[in-house]
Amino acid sequence: MTFSLNRRTLIASAFAAAALFSPFAASAQEPNPDTLRVALLPDENAATLIQNAQPLKDYLADTLGKKIEIVVTTDYSSMIEAMRFGRIEIGYFGGFSYVLAKSKAPEIEAFAVGVEKGKPTYNSILIATADGPVKSLSDVKGKAFGFGDQASTSSHLAPRAHLVKNGLVGGTDYKVVHLGTHDGVARAVQNGQIPAGALSEQIYRTLVERGTIDDSKLLQIGLSDPIPNYPLTMQGYLAPELKEKIRKAFLDIKDPEILQSFRVEGFAETNDAAYDVLRDTAQMLNLELAKMN
């Protein structure tokens, strides 16, 4: 089934998002609100994410008996702040952005994680322009390397750690370039705007399948260690009965169209401890960054 968004819908969504994330927006923290605001990680074009989330919106509305609003923030930091101040009830975070959100809002709860190929983990893929100057990781030295959002796990934290393990420190051995989104990184590398970059392997494969990027124009130069998959997170102040309904609703999703929009084959239970590995990675990178200052 294909869903389309008309101009009026997009404009309305834009104004709603602007109001929601305005510094003057109210942050009513209701245990059992009539409307649940579900934020999706802005790792791709917002219009595409909202369109693909329509089946999810319908499913949650029917299952939970609530009005559902799908929200895509302008960047990762905006989503973290929205969770922090109670402007969204449910958030689908990247692993590292969840860790950052949890550090600012300790009461939020990670409750489900995407499972792909039987595992709750995924990888970051490091790519280069096929006919460009980078043919291997060692060639990155002295050149620019593209990352997504600074709070991204698979388009910043994990690949940056992978480069460190291979003796390449950002800012010292190569120039760090942030391009915001995963698809932005893929396009920039494909078009030769930067010689190499990194993004989620799942998103990379999806972009190839859609025809958004041409795999023949790109070269894989590395793959990160396994990364804990994106966690679904909810506000701790929600009523216990509602939290259980939300948890069950996501764990019970079987609709392939909904699961495809998350790029997973299902959801499994998770908890905060599953993301300690990312805290350790961030600490390691901070130590490296400290050496550059």
C-alpha positions as CSV (number, residue, x, y, z in Angstrom):
1,M,0.0,0.0,0.0
2,T,1.3,3.5,-0.9
3,F,0.5,6.6,1.1
4,S,0.9,10.1,-0.2
5,L,1.1,13.4,1.6
6,N,-0.4,16.5,0.0
7,R,1.0,20.0,0.4
8,R,-1.5,20.9,3.1
9,T,-0.6,17.9,5.2
10,L,3.1,18.7,5.0
11,I,2.6,22.4,5.9
12,A,0.3,21.4,8.8
13,S,2.9,18.9,10.0
14,A,5.7,21.6,9.8
15,F,3.7,24.1,11.8
16,A,2.8,21.4,14.4
17,A,6.5,20.4,14.7
18,A,7.5,24.1,15.0
19,A,5.0,24.6,17.8
20,L,5.9,21.4,19.6
21,F,9.6,22.3,19.7
22,S,9.3,26.0,20.3
23,P,11.0,27.0,23.6
24,F,7.6,28.4,24.6
25,A,5.8,25.1,24.0
26,A,4.0,23.7,27.0
27,S,5.4,20.5,28.5
28,A,2.3,19.0,30.1
29,Q,3.3,15.6,31.6
30,E,0.1,13.7,31.8
31,P,0.1,10.1,32.9
32,N,-2.7,9.1,30.6
33,P,-2.9,11.7,27.7
34,D,-5.6,11.5,25.0
35,T,-2.9,12.0,22.4
36,L,0.4,10.2,22.2
37,R,3.2,11.9,20.3
38,V,5.5,9.5,18.7
39,A,8.9,10.9,17.5
40,L,10.9,9.1,14.8
41,L,14.7,9.6,14.5
42,P,15.4,12.2,11.8
43,D,17.9,10.0,10.0
44,E,16.3,10.5,6.6
45,N,14.1,13.0,4.8
46,A,11.2,14.0,7.1
47,A,8.5,13.7,4.5
48,T,9.6,10.2,3.6
49,L,9.6,9.2,7.3
50,I,6.1,10.6,7.9
51,Q,4.7,8.9,4.8
52,N,6.2,5.6,5.7
53,A,4.9,5.9,9.3
54,Q,1.2,6.1,8.3
55,P,0.5,2.4,8.8
56,L,2.2,2.6,12.3
57,K,0.0,5.6,13.2
58,D,-3.2,3.7,12.2
59,Y,-2.1,0.6,14.1
60,L,-1.2,2.4,17.3
61,A,-4.5,4.4,17.2
62,D,-6.5,1.2,16.9
63,T,-4.5,-0.8,19.4
64,L,-4.1,1.9,22.1
65,G,-7.4,3.8,21.5
66,K,-5.5,7.1,21.4
67,K,-5.0,9.8,18.9
68,I,-1.5,9.4,17.5
69,E,0.8,12.2,16.2
70,I,3.9,11.2,14.3
71,V,6.7,13.8,14.8
72,V,10.0,14.2,13.0
73,T,12.3,16.8,14.6
74,T,14.7,18.9,12.7
75,D,17.7,17.1,14.2
76,Y,18.8,14.6,16.9
77,S,19.3,17.3,19.5
78,S,15.8,18.6,19.1
79,M,14.4,15.1,19.6
80,I,16.5,14.7,22.8
81,E,15.3,18.0,24.2
82,A,11.7,17.1,23.3
83,M,12.0,13.9,25.3
84,R,13.7,15.7,28.1
85,F,10.9,18.3,28.5
86,G,8.0,15.9,28.0
87,R,6.9,17.2,24.6
88,I,6.8,13.7,23.2
89,E,5.6,10.5,24.9
90,I,7.4,7.9,22.7
91,G,10.7,8.2,20.9
92,Y,12.5,5.9,18.4
93,F,16.0,6.9,19.1
94,G,19.4,5.9,17.7
95,G,21.5,4.1,20.3
96,F,23.8,7.1,21.1
97,S,21.1,9.7,20.9
98,Y,19.2,7.5,23.5
99,V,22.2,7.5,25.7
100,L,22.4,11.3,25.5
101,A,18.7,11.6,26.2
102,K,18.9,9.3,29.2
103,S,21.7,11.4,30.6
104,K,19.5,14.5,30.5
105,A,16.2,12.7,31.4
106,P,17.0,9.7,33.7
107,E,13.4,8.8,34.1
108,I,12.8,7.8,30.4
109,E,12.6,4.1,29.7
110,A,14.0,2.0,26.8
111,F,11.5,-0.8,26.4
112,A,11.9,-2.4,23.0
113,V,14.6,-2.9,20.3
114,G,14.5,-3.7,16.7
115,V,15.5,-7.2,15.6
116,E,17.0,-7.9,12.2
117,K,18.4,-11.2,11.0
118,G,17.6,-12.6,14.4
119,K,19.8,-10.1,16.2
120,P,19.1,-6.9,18.1
121,T,22.3,-5.3,16.6
122,Y,23.3,-3.7,13.3
123,N,26.5,-2.2,11.8
124,S,27.8,1.0,10.3
125,I,29.2,0.8,6.8
126,L,32.1,3.0,5.8
127,I,32.0,3.9,2.1
128,A,34.1,5.7,-0.5
129,T,33.6,7.1,-4.0
130,A,34.3,4.1,-6.3
131,D,36.6,6.1,-8.6
132,G,37.9,8.4,-5.9
133,P,41.2,8.6,-4.0
134,V,40.1,6.4,-1.0
135,K,40.4,2.6,-1.7
136,S,40.9,1.5,1.9
137,L,40.8,2.9,5.5
138,S,44.4,3.8,5.4
139,D,43.7,6.2,2.4
140,V,41.4,8.3,4.7
141,K,44.4,9.9,6.3
142,G,44.8,13.5,5.2
143,K,41.4,13.7,3.6
144,A,37.8,14.6,4.5
145,F,35.5,12.0,6.0
146,G,31.7,12.5,6.1
147,F,29.5,11.7,9.1
148,G,25.8,12.3,9.8
149,D,24.5,14.0,12.9
150,Q,26.9,14.4,15.8
151,A,24.5,12.4,18.0
152,S,24.1,9.6,15.5
153,T,25.4,6.1,16.5
154,S,25.9,4.5,13.1
155,S,26.8,7.7,11.1
156,H,29.2,9.1,13.8
157,L,29.9,7.3,17.0
158,A,30.5,3.8,15.8
159,P,32.4,4.6,12.6
160,R,34.5,7.2,14.4
161,A,35.4,4.6,16.9
162,H,36.2,2.2,14.1
163,L,38.6,4.7,12.6
164,V,40.3,5.3,15.9
165,K,40.8,1.5,16.2
166,N,42.5,1.7,12.9
167,G,44.8,4.5,14.0
168,L,42.8,7.4,12.5
169,V,41.8,10.2,14.9
170,G,39.3,12.8,13.6
171,G,40.7,16.3,13.4
172,T,44.2,15.0,13.5
173,D,44.5,12.4,10.8
174,Y,41.5,13.4,8.7
175,K,39.0,16.3,8.4
176,V,35.6,15.7,10.1
177,V,32.6,16.8,8.1
178,H,29.0,16.5,9.4
179,L,26.3,16.2,6.8
180,G,23.2,15.7,9.1
181,T,21.5,12.7,7.6
182,H,22.5,9.2,6.5
183,D,21.2,9.7,3.0
184,G,23.0,13.0,2.9
185,V,26.3,11.2,3.6
186,A,25.6,8.5,0.9
187,R,24.8,11.1,-1.7
188,A,27.8,13.3,-0.9
189,V,30.2,10.3,-1.2
190,Q,28.5,9.1,-4.4
191,N,28.7,12.5,-6.0
192,G,32.4,12.9,-5.0
193,Q,31.7,15.9,-2.8
194,I,33.6,14.1,-0.1
195,P,35.8,11.0,-0.7
196,A,34.5,8.8,2.1
197,G,31.9,8.7,4.8
198,A,29.8,6.4,7.0
199,L,26.1,5.6,7.7
200,S,23.9,2.8,8.9
201,E,24.4,-0.4,6.8
202,Q,20.6,-0.9,7.0
203,I,19.8,2.5,5.6
204,Y,22.5,2.1,3.0
205,R,20.9,-1.1,1.7
206,T,17.5,0.6,1.7
207,L,18.8,3.5,-0.3
208,V,20.2,1.1,-2.8
209,E,17.0,-0.8,-3.1
210,R,15.0,2.4,-3.6
211,G,17.4,3.6,-6.3
212,T,18.3,6.7,-4.3
213,I,22.0,5.8,-4.6
214,D,23.9,3.7,-7.1
215,D,25.9,0.9,-5.5
216,S,28.2,0.7,-8.5
217,K,29.5,4.2,-7.8
218,L,30.4,3.4,-4.2
219,L,33.0,1.2,-2.5
220,Q,32.8,-0.4,0.9
221,I,36.0,0.2,2.9
222,G,34.9,-0.9,6.3
223,L,32.2,-2.3,8.7
224,S,31.9,-1.4,12.3
225,D,31.6,-3.8,15.2
226,P,27.9,-4.7,16.0
227,I,25.9,-1.8,17.5
228,P,22.8,-2.2,19.8
229,N,19.8,-1.5,17.5
230,Y,17.6,1.6,17.8
231,P,15.6,1.5,21.1
232,L,12.0,2.5,21.5
233,T,11.7,4.7,24.5
234,M,8.8,6.1,26.6
235,Q,8.3,8.6,29.3
236,G,8.6,7.2,32.8
237,Y,5.8,9.4,34.1
238,L,3.2,7.6,32.0
239,A,0.6,5.5,33.9
240,P,1.8,1.9,34.5
241,E,-1.2,0.4,32.6
242,L,-0.5,2.7,29.6
243,K,3.2,1.8,29.6
244,E,2.3,-1.9,29.5
245,K,-0.1,-1.3,26.6
246,I,2.5,0.6,24.7
247,R,5.1,-2.1,25.3
248,K,2.8,-4.8,24.2
249,A,1.7,-2.9,21.1
250,F,5.2,-2.7,19.8
251,L,6.3,-6.2,20.7
252,D,3.2,-7.6,19.0
253,I,3.7,-5.8,15.6
254,K,3.6,-8.4,12.8
255,D,2.5,-6.2,9.9
256,P,5.5,-6.3,7.4
257,E,4.7,-2.9,6.1
258,I,5.1,-1.3,9.6
259,L,8.2,-3.4,10.3
260,Q,9.7,-2.4,7.0
261,S,9.4,1.3,7.9
262,F,11.6,0.5,10.9
263,R,13.9,-1.7,8.8
264,V,13.5,-4.6,11.2
265,E,11.8,-8.0,11.3
266,G,10.3,-7.5,14.7
267,F,10.8,-6.0,18.2
268,A,12.2,-7.6,21.3
269,E,12.3,-6.4,24.9
270,T,15.4,-4.3,26.0
271,N,16.6,-2.2,28.9
272,D,19.0,0.6,29.6
273,A,22.0,-1.7,30.4
274,A,22.0,-2.9,26.7
275,Y,23.4,0.5,25.8
276,D,26.3,0.6,28.2
277,V,28.6,-0.4,25.4
278,L,27.8,2.9,23.7
279,R,28.6,4.8,26.9
280,D,32.0,3.1,26.9
281,T,32.6,3.9,23.3
282,A,31.7,7.5,23.8
283,Q,34.1,7.7,26.8
284,M,36.9,6.2,24.7
285,L,36.2,8.8,21.9
286,N,36.2,11.6,24.4
287,L,39.6,10.6,25.6
288,E,40.8,10.7,22.0
289,L,39.1,14.1,21.4
290,A,40.8,15.4,24.6
291,K,44.2,14.6,23.1
292,M,43.4,16.8,20.1
293,N,42.7,19.9,22.3
